[in-house]
Amino acid sequence: MASENCNAGGVFVAFLAGGLIGAGLALLYAPVSGQEARVKINEVVEDMKKRSGSWSTDMKKKVESFMEEEKAIIKAAYDAGRDAMEKEKAKYAKTE
């Protein structure tokens, strides 16, 4: 499951980078004045800042959630191992 998330993140980043490059090239080759091009570029940059901010917040929440789930699983396994060890110790202590 973790490798699927990594692949999905990589694909998303590649898609985002391709979109940015394409948008930049479209703006550079569009027949507009320099002032208009700068305004358009500034709008695109501001839009991408907003999108990346929300995307990074979402990713941070997902990672934190994943870490909490994994911590709970590891703690449960640790506790189960500790309980099993205590039972075995008690069993051998009674036989002596």
Buried (B, 14 or more C-beta within 10 A) or exposed (E): EEEEEEEEEEEEEEEBEEEEEEBEEEBEEEEEEEEEBEEBBEEBEEEBEEEEEEBEEEEEEEEEEEEEEEEEEEEEEEEEEEEEEEEEEEEEEEEE
